Amino acid sequence: ATPLAVGDTTDENQLIVSATVSDPDPGDQVRLQVEVRPVGTPFTSVPTHTSTAVASGNPASHLVQALDDDTDYHWQFRAIDQDDSTSVWTSFGGNPESEADFHVAVPEDPTIQPLSLGQFRSDGSTPIDTGVTTDENRVTLKATVEDPDPGDQIVLEVEVKPFGTAFNGAPTLESLPVSTGQEAEVVWTGLADGSYHWRARAKDLDGNTSNWVEFGTSGVDFIVDVP
């Protein structure tokens, strides 16, 4: 019910797109198709989402989920009837495609936490002490993740950078979802020789995220030196 004006920001990682659809055949059922892309990614005229069918002259809507945080989006839409006849694609907003139709900025949730961060060799159990060199180009990064909602599934996001390169808030890897209180892990392979630092945060399936937590104390977390 709450509209987003062109260029507005939403604090959720999902939104509803809606349009009234019509067809000259009065008995036809019509669906709304949309293509939602980050700004900078051109449209392909391949739908990313399709609504359920409604009678001609009625509004059709669809919930677009799993939108990326801190991202600008643009989108276009068309109608498609039960015989798969379609309208032309129409770009939403009437603004240039280099500008955002909407922006996603999900606030951090301090009640979600990554705890007990750890870094390990490829076996997943041998720890790599802070600042120590590993002779493998593969590391396992782990953390226990917690959420006050007991039924939530949570993923661990990590941001790994060469030491000396600042963090920018873009996750490098994401774990599979686990239940609150469980340990989540990510494995990064193909690391080039050099020094690295990393940080982690927890994210629930509604897109709510914790604060970023650094593994070390602003120094080198691990060094890769493969013989």
LUMMARTOR-93673 format. One record per residue (C-alpha): residue number from 1; residue in three letters; x, y, z. Coordinates in nm, 2 decimals, m for minus. Layout:
N
nr NUM rest ALA xx X yy Y zz Z
...
END
This chain:
227
nr 1 rest ALA xx 0.00 yy 0.00 zz 0.00
nr 2 rest THR xx 0.30 yy 0.24 zz 0.05
nr 3 rest PRO xx 0.41 yy 0.36 zz m0.29
nr 4 rest LEU xx 0.78 yy 0.43 zz m0.38
nr 5 rest ALA xx 0.83 yy 0.73 zz m0.60
nr 6 rest VAL xx 1.08 yy 0.71 zz m0.88
nr 7 rest GLY xx 1.43 yy 0.71 zz m0.73
nr 8 rest ASP xx 1.31 yy 0.65 zz m0.37
nr 9 rest THR xx 1.49 yy 0.43 zz m0.13
nr 10 rest THR xx 1.34 yy 0.12 zz 0.04
nr 11 rest ASP xx 1.47 yy m0.02 zz 0.36
nr 12 rest GLU xx 1.35 yy m0.37 zz 0.27
nr 13 rest ASN xx 1.52 yy m0.62 zz 0.03
nr 14 rest GLN xx 1.19 yy m0.69 zz m0.14
nr 15 rest LEU xx 0.91 yy m0.49 zz m0.30
nr 16 rest ILE xx 0.58 yy m0.53 zz m0.48
nr 17 rest VAL xx 0.54 yy m0.43 zz m0.84
nr 18 rest SER xx 0.19 yy m0.38 zz m0.97
nr 19 rest ALA xx 0.01 yy m0.28 zz m1.29
nr 20 rest THR xx m0.34 yy m0.29 zz m1.43
nr 21 rest VAL xx m0.34 yy m0.54 zz m1.73
nr 22 rest SER xx m0.60 yy m0.55 zz m2.01
nr 23 rest ASP xx m0.67 yy m0.76 zz m2.31
nr 24 rest PRO xx m0.93 yy m0.71 zz m2.59
nr 25 rest ASP xx m1.05 yy m1.07 zz m2.55
nr 26 rest PRO xx m1.28 yy m1.04 zz m2.25
nr 27 rest GLY xx m1.24 yy m1.40 zz m2.14
nr 28 rest ASP xx m0.86 yy m1.39 zz m2.13
nr 29 rest GLN xx m0.65 yy m1.42 zz m1.82
nr 30 rest VAL xx m0.35 yy m1.18 zz m1.82
nr 31 rest ARG xx m0.03 yy m1.18 zz m1.62
nr 32 rest LEU xx 0.22 yy m0.91 zz m1.55
nr 33 rest GLN xx 0.59 yy m0.97 zz m1.64
nr 34 rest VAL xx 0.87 yy m0.76 zz m1.52
nr 35 rest GLU xx 1.25 yy m0.75 zz m1.57
nr 36 rest VAL xx 1.44 yy m0.60 zz m1.27
nr 37 rest ARG xx 1.81 yy m0.53 zz m1.31
nr 38 rest PRO xx 2.07 yy m0.33 zz m1.12
nr 39 rest VAL xx 2.14 yy 0.00 zz m1.28
nr 40 rest GLY xx 2.43 yy m0.05 zz m1.52
nr 41 rest THR xx 2.30 yy m0.39 zz m1.62
nr 42 rest PRO xx 2.11 yy m0.35 zz m1.95
nr 43 rest PHE xx 1.77 yy m0.51 zz m2.01
nr 44 rest THR xx 1.76 yy m0.84 zz m2.20
nr 45 rest SER xx 1.38 yy m0.85 zz m2.26
nr 46 rest VAL xx 1.38 yy m1.17 zz m2.06
nr 47 rest PRO xx 1.13 yy m1.16 zz m1.76
nr 48 rest THR xx 1.28 yy m1.20 zz m1.42
nr 49 rest HIS xx 0.94 yy m1.23 zz m1.25
nr 50 rest THR xx 0.58 yy m1.32 zz m1.36
nr 51 rest SER xx 0.26 yy m1.26 zz m1.16
nr 52 rest THR xx m0.04 yy m1.49 zz m1.13
nr 53 rest ALA xx m0.31 yy m1.44 zz m1.39
nr 54 rest VAL xx m0.60 yy m1.20 zz m1.34
nr 55 rest ALA xx m0.90 yy m1.11 zz m1.55
nr 56 rest SER xx m0.86 yy m0.83 zz m1.80
nr 57 rest GLY xx m0.89 yy m0.48 zz m1.65
nr 58 rest ASN xx m0.76 yy m0.59 zz m1.30
nr 59 rest PRO xx m0.44 yy m0.51 zz m1.12
nr 60 rest ALA xx m0.17 yy m0.78 zz m1.13
nr 61 rest SER xx 0.12 yy m0.77 zz m0.88
nr 62 rest HIS xx 0.42 yy m0.97 zz m0.79
nr 63 rest LEU xx 0.66 yy m0.97 zz m0.49
nr 64 rest VAL xx 1.02 yy m0.92 zz m0.60
nr 65 rest GLN xx 1.25 yy m1.07 zz m0.33
nr 66 rest ALA xx 1.62 yy m1.11 zz m0.25
nr 67 rest LEU xx 1.72 yy m0.77 zz m0.37
nr 68 rest ASP xx 2.08 yy m0.67 zz m0.30
nr 69 rest ASP xx 2.16 yy m0.42 zz m0.03
nr 70 rest ASP xx 2.30 yy m0.08 zz m0.12
nr 71 rest THR xx 2.20 yy m0.12 zz m0.49
nr 72 rest ASP xx 2.02 yy 0.09 zz m0.75
nr 73 rest TYR xx 1.76 yy m0.09 zz m0.97
nr 74 rest HIS xx 1.57 yy m0.02 zz m1.28
nr 75 rest TRP xx 1.29 yy m0.22 zz m1.43
nr 76 rest GLN xx 1.05 yy m0.27 zz m1.72
nr 77 rest PHE xx 0.72 yy m0.44 zz m1.76
nr 78 rest ARG xx 0.48 yy m0.60 zz m2.01
nr 79 rest ALA xx 0.15 yy m0.79 zz m2.01
nr 80 rest ILE xx 0.11 yy m1.15 zz m2.13
nr 81 rest ASP xx m0.22 yy m1.34 zz m2.19
nr 82 rest GLN xx m0.30 yy m1.70 zz m2.16
nr 83 rest ASP xx m0.20 yy m1.76 zz m2.52
nr 84 rest ASP xx 0.14 yy m1.61 zz m2.46
nr 85 rest SER xx 0.07 yy m1.30 zz m2.67
nr 86 rest THR xx 0.25 yy m1.01 zz m2.51
nr 87 rest SER xx 0.25 yy m0.63 zz m2.51
nr 88 rest VAL xx 0.56 yy m0.43 zz m2.58
nr 89 rest TRP xx 0.81 yy m0.38 zz m2.30
nr 90 rest THR xx 0.76 yy m0.04 zz m2.12
nr 91 rest SER xx 1.03 yy 0.10 zz m1.90
nr 92 rest PHE xx 0.91 yy 0.21 zz m1.55
nr 93 rest GLY xx 0.96 yy 0.57 zz m1.44
nr 94 rest GLY xx 1.02 yy 0.76 zz m1.76
nr 95 rest ASN xx 1.37 yy 0.84 zz m1.64
nr 96 rest PRO xx 1.70 yy 0.75 zz m1.81
nr 97 rest GLU xx 1.81 yy 0.39 zz m1.76
nr 98 rest SER xx 2.13 yy 0.52 zz m1.60
nr 99 rest GLU xx 1.92 yy 0.65 zz m1.31
nr 100 rest ALA xx 1.76 yy 0.44 zz m1.04
nr 101 rest ASP xx 1.39 yy 0.36 zz m1.03
nr 102 rest PHE xx 1.45 yy 0.26 zz m0.67
nr 103 rest HIS xx 1.74 yy 0.21 zz m0.43
nr 104 rest VAL xx 1.77 yy m0.07 zz m0.17
nr 105 rest ALA xx 1.93 yy 0.02 zz 0.17
nr 106 rest VAL xx 1.85 yy m0.23 zz 0.44
nr 107 rest PRO xx 1.94 yy m0.11 zz 0.79
nr 108 rest GLU xx 2.17 yy m0.31 zz 1.01
nr 109 rest ASP xx 2.01 yy m0.51 zz 1.29
nr 110 rest PRO xx 2.23 yy m0.52 zz 1.60
nr 111 rest THR xx 2.03 yy m0.82 zz 1.74
nr 112 rest ILE xx 2.17 yy m1.04 zz 1.46
nr 113 rest GLN xx 2.54 yy m1.13 zz 1.53
nr 114 rest PRO xx 2.83 yy m1.33 zz 1.40
nr 115 rest LEU xx 3.02 yy m1.47 zz 1.70
nr 116 rest SER xx 3.35 yy m1.66 zz 1.75
nr 117 rest LEU xx 3.50 yy m1.58 zz 1.41
nr 118 rest GLY xx 3.77 yy m1.83 zz 1.31
nr 119 rest GLN xx 4.00 yy m1.90 zz 1.01
nr 120 rest PHE xx 4.12 yy m2.25 zz 0.92
nr 121 rest ARG xx 4.32 yy m2.45 zz 0.67
nr 122 rest SER xx 4.16 yy m2.65 zz 0.39
nr 123 rest ASP xx 4.07 yy m2.93 zz 0.63
nr 124 rest GLY xx 3.83 yy m2.70 zz 0.80
nr 125 rest SER xx 3.97 yy m2.78 zz 1.15
nr 126 rest THR xx 4.33 yy m2.67 zz 1.17
nr 127 rest PRO xx 4.33 yy m2.31 zz 1.28
nr 128 rest ILE xx 4.54 yy m2.04 zz 1.12
nr 129 rest ASP xx 4.65 yy m1.81 zz 1.39
nr 130 rest THR xx 4.63 yy m1.44 zz 1.34
nr 131 rest GLY xx 4.91 yy m1.32 zz 1.11
nr 132 rest VAL xx 5.04 yy m1.67 zz 1.04
nr 133 rest THR xx 5.13 yy m1.80 zz 0.69
nr 134 rest THR xx 4.95 yy m2.08 zz 0.52
nr 135 rest ASP xx 5.11 yy m2.28 zz 0.23
nr 136 rest GLU xx 4.77 yy m2.34 zz 0.08
nr 137 rest ASN xx 4.57 yy m2.12 zz m0.15
nr 138 rest ARG xx 4.25 yy m2.21 zz 0.02
nr 139 rest VAL xx 4.11 yy m2.09 zz 0.36
nr 140 rest THR xx 3.79 yy m2.18 zz 0.55
nr 141 rest LEU xx 3.63 yy m1.89 zz 0.74
nr 142 rest LYS xx 3.37 yy m1.97 zz 1.01
nr 143 rest ALA xx 3.15 yy m1.80 zz 1.27
nr 144 rest THR xx 2.86 yy m1.89 zz 1.49
nr 145 rest VAL xx 2.55 yy m1.68 zz 1.38
nr 146 rest GLU xx 2.26 yy m1.58 zz 1.61
nr 147 rest ASP xx 1.92 yy m1.43 zz 1.55
nr 148 rest PRO xx 1.65 yy m1.35 zz 1.81
nr 149 rest ASP xx 1.39 yy m1.50 zz 1.58
nr 150 rest PRO xx 1.43 yy m1.88 zz 1.66
nr 151 rest GLY xx 1.28 yy m1.99 zz 1.33
nr 152 rest ASP xx 1.51 yy m1.78 zz 1.11
nr 153 rest GLN xx 1.77 yy m1.91 zz 0.88
nr 154 rest ILE xx 2.09 yy m1.71 zz 0.87
nr 155 rest VAL xx 2.39 yy m1.68 zz 0.64
nr 156 rest LEU xx 2.74 yy m1.57 zz 0.71
nr 157 rest GLU xx 2.88 yy m1.30 zz 0.47
nr 158 rest VAL xx 3.25 yy m1.23 zz 0.46
nr 159 rest GLU xx 3.45 yy m0.96 zz 0.30
nr 160 rest VAL xx 3.81 yy m1.05 zz 0.23
nr 161 rest LYS xx 4.06 yy m0.80 zz 0.10
nr 162 rest PRO xx 4.44 yy m0.79 zz 0.04
nr 163 rest PHE xx 4.59 yy m0.62 zz 0.34
nr 164 rest GLY xx 4.62 yy m0.25 zz 0.27
nr 165 rest THR xx 4.30 yy m0.25 zz 0.06
nr 166 rest ALA xx 4.01 yy m0.09 zz 0.25
nr 167 rest PHE xx 3.68 yy m0.27 zz 0.31
nr 168 rest ASN xx 3.40 yy m0.14 zz 0.09
nr 169 rest GLY xx 3.09 yy m0.32 zz 0.23
nr 170 rest ALA xx 3.06 yy m0.57 zz m0.06
nr 171 rest PRO xx 3.05 yy m0.93 zz 0.06
nr 172 rest THR xx 3.31 yy m1.15 zz m0.11
nr 173 rest LEU xx 3.14 yy m1.48 zz m0.02
nr 174 rest GLU xx 2.82 yy m1.61 zz 0.15
nr 175 rest SER xx 2.76 yy m1.93 zz 0.33
nr 176 rest LEU xx 2.47 yy m2.17 zz 0.31
nr 177 rest PRO xx 2.19 yy m2.08 zz 0.55
nr 178 rest VAL xx 2.20 yy m2.23 zz 0.90
nr 179 rest SER xx 1.97 yy m2.21 zz 1.21
nr 180 rest THR xx 2.04 yy m1.96 zz 1.49
nr 181 rest GLY xx 2.32 yy m2.07 zz 1.72
nr 182 rest GLN xx 2.49 yy m2.29 zz 1.45
nr 183 rest GLU xx 2.82 yy m2.24 zz 1.29
nr 184 rest ALA xx 2.83 yy m2.12 zz 0.93
nr 185 rest GLU xx 3.13 yy m2.14 zz 0.70
nr 186 rest VAL xx 3.26 yy m2.03 zz 0.37
nr 187 rest VAL xx 3.56 yy m2.16 zz 0.17
nr 188 rest TRP xx 3.76 yy m1.94 zz m0.05
nr 189 rest THR xx 3.99 yy m2.11 zz m0.31
nr 190 rest GLY xx 4.24 yy m1.98 zz m0.56
nr 191 rest LEU xx 4.39 yy m1.72 zz m0.33
nr 192 rest ALA xx 4.70 yy m1.55 zz m0.47
nr 193 rest ASP xx 5.01 yy m1.52 zz m0.26
nr 194 rest GLY xx 5.00 yy m1.22 zz m0.03
nr 195 rest SER xx 4.86 yy m1.08 zz 0.30
nr 196 rest TYR xx 4.49 yy m1.06 zz 0.37
nr 197 rest HIS xx 4.24 yy m0.92 zz 0.62
nr 198 rest TRP xx 3.87 yy m1.00 zz 0.65
nr 199 rest ARG xx 3.55 yy m0.93 zz 0.84
nr 200 rest ALA xx 3.21 yy m1.09 zz 0.87
nr 201 rest ARG xx 2.85 yy m1.02 zz 0.93
nr 202 rest ALA xx 2.53 yy m1.23 zz 0.97
nr 203 rest LYS xx 2.22 yy m1.19 zz 0.75
nr 204 rest ASP xx 1.88 yy m1.34 zz 0.79
nr 205 rest LEU xx 1.66 yy m1.44 zz 0.50
nr 206 rest ASP xx 1.46 yy m1.12 zz 0.52
nr 207 rest GLY xx 1.78 yy m0.93 zz 0.44
nr 208 rest ASN xx 1.84 yy m0.79 zz 0.79
nr 209 rest THR xx 2.21 yy m0.78 zz 0.86
nr 210 rest SER xx 2.43 yy m0.74 zz 1.16
nr 211 rest ASN xx 2.71 yy m0.49 zz 1.20
nr 212 rest TRP xx 3.04 yy m0.59 zz 1.03
nr 213 rest VAL xx 3.29 yy m0.76 zz 1.27
nr 214 rest GLU xx 3.66 yy m0.77 zz 1.19
nr 215 rest PHE xx 3.85 yy m1.09 zz 1.26
nr 216 rest GLY xx 4.17 yy m0.93 zz 1.38
nr 217 rest THR xx 4.27 yy m0.60 zz 1.52
nr 218 rest SER xx 4.33 yy m0.40 zz 1.19
nr 219 rest GLY xx 4.65 yy m0.60 zz 1.11
nr 220 rest VAL xx 4.72 yy m0.89 zz 0.87
nr 221 rest ASP xx 4.49 yy m1.18 zz 0.95
nr 222 rest PHE xx 4.66 yy m1.44 zz 0.74
nr 223 rest ILE xx 4.93 yy m1.47 zz 0.47
nr 224 rest VAL xx 4.92 yy m1.70 zz 0.17
nr 225 rest ASP xx 5.26 yy m1.83 zz 0.04
nr 226 rest VAL xx 5.22 yy m2.14 zz m0.17
nr 227 rest PRO xx 5.54 yy m2.33 zz m0.25
END
